[in-house]
Amino acid sequence: MAQHIPHWIDGARREGTSGRTGEVTDSATGEVVGEVALASTEEVDAAVAAATAAFPRWRDTSLAKRTAVLFRFRELLNDRKPELAAIITAEHGKVLDDALGEVSRGQEVVEYACGVPSLVRGGFTENASTNVDVFSIRQPLGPVAVISPFNFPAMVPMWFFPIAIATGNTVVLKPSEQDPSAAIWMAELWKEAGLPDGVFNVAQGDKVAVDRLLEHPDVKAVSFVGSTAIARYVYETGTRHGKRVQALGGAKNHMVVLPDADLDLAADQAVNSGFGSAGERCMAISAVLAVGGVGDDLVARIAERTRTLRTGDGRKGCDMGPLISRKHRDRVESYVEAGEQEGAKVVVDGRQVQPDGAEDGFWLGPTLVDHVEPHMSVYTDEIFGPVLSVLRVDTYDDAVGLINRNEYGNGTAIFTNDGGAARRFQHEVEVGMIGINVPIPVPMAYYSFGGWKNSLFGDSHAHGAEGVHFFTRGKVITSRWLDPSHGGLNLGFPQNV
């Protein structure tokens, strides 16, 4: 029997009243396992109202007490993350190890946010003028919205809400309706950690919920991750309504392999980064640029490794699971067919996969396509599936030119043993996140995650120092005190409360 997945508003589950619901499927079986409430405008308003009411109290809560809640949430998450990983696998389909890795990377942002006292320190200048001091502080914005995608139902929200909450804001999370249960699990964990009601809310839903959050006058900022088309829409709509917006869009990540590279390492990493999580990662490598004469050897090594992968149910110890939906599987498959029709060579054909899973799962095996040309749709479009394209280029300059002409600038990598070439690459390439002999250069939480060009709308990346800056605003105070005041006697040791 399909479970009902509700909203979470003001510290409690809230059943949907709109009369609209969406189906949640187990991607490995094709079965409907859940029915998620789809919020009406009024239900989104209720979530925002709860966040608005909770904001003054949470803003005025001391950093010491906020940090204590963050640490408690971190400990609970660390103890129970296998539970969350199982929920992700059941709805998204990624294998359990990958789901556990997702939760662990999100936990790193929670740990970073635990250091909030040092992250929001201001500056102080004594006697800027005679008996006049000047100092700066950073304050929270108010209620903020997080709109997250299906591919990382735990990690991507955790890029944003730990820092938002740590800096004194309140949150309304709108998760993907395709795998919504992780959000409710995290909301319940926050409550157990001692977070006051209304500070963290979940409004399940679709475009109706998104549009209301973008328009609502009490929502001060919006964080979004998704396709470029929707990221642009979110940015334009949100900023038009006076909000701060960081909207992370699509990607077409290239991996350059120079002739001097360790080809075994490059082949291993091309497979790992191209087919992990069935390619449903914004940081997945989808285009390998084989420079000079390495193409044939490199493709042979990638193909050899690809054929060893076991595709199937993520709960069975497989290497790669299904795609998120039948519609998406069919879309990804159509790109393989288009590439073949345009003259590319399908070296490993995932359409012929024999999965270790139910017949009705959304299966497409790892697919390797060689001799891809820049005009082909299998290269130009963000496929978001287990399709790895190989393009042959003559020189390093040709490779960098191809990357820099691409509309996306999320992540890229170069494989080489030449330090000079690597340093030149990191300087010249027009991409936000660079890997040198590292295929998925996802920064640690204390750096910021974000791309260039059509991979980012707005000027703030996710988490790290830019995340703290995004969720706070500066204030500068100029003060003169002529008469000192006294606090009376207190012989106790000073406490941070």
PECOR-V813136 format. One line per field, one symbol per residue. phi: phi as a letter, one per 30 degrees, with the letter a starting at -180 (. if undefined). psi: psi as a letter, one per 30 degrees, with the letter a starting at -180 (. if undefined). A space follows every 50 residues. Layout:
phi: ???
psi: ???
This chain:
phi: .ddcccdbbhiadbddbdicbbdccdddbiddcabcdcddedddeddddd dddddeddedddeddddddddddddddddcddddddddddcdjddedddd dedddddddeddddceeddcdcbbbdhebeiccbbcbbbddkdbcbcccd dbdcddeddcdddedddjdcbcccddddbddeddeddddedddjddejdb bbcdlbdeddddddcddddcabcbblddddddddddddddcicdbbbccd abdcbccdeddddddddedddeddcehhidbdcddcbccdcicdeddddd dddedddddccledcciddbcdddadddedddddddddddddjdcddbcd dcdcdcaddcdccadebccchdcdddddcdcddiadbcccccbdbedddd dddddddcbdbabbcaccdddddddddcdcbdbccchbdbddddddcccl cchdcacjcbddhiddddddcbbdbcccbbbccdcbcicadddebdb
psi: kklkjaljkhglkjkkgffkllkkljfffgkjfljkkjkleeeeeeeeee eeefeeeeefkleeeeeeeeeeeeeeeeegfeeeeeeeeeeeflleeeee eeeeeeeeeeeeffgeeffgkalkjkheljgkkklklkllebklkkjllf fifeeeeffefeeeeeggllkjkjlkffiffeeeeeeeeeeefgkkkfek ljjlabeeeeeeeffkffkflkkkkaleeeeeeeeeeeefgglkkjjkaa likkjkjlfgljfeeeeefeeefefkhhghkfgkkfjkjjkbgfeeeeee eeeeeeffkjkakfggglekalleleeeeeeeefeeeeeeffflkjekjf fgkjliakeglikklkkkklhklffkffeeljehaijjkkkkleleeeee eeeffkflhdlllkjlgjeeeeeeefefkikekkkjgjfiijllfflkkl albgfkklgklkaaeeeeeeglkkkkkklkjejklkgakjflkkkj.
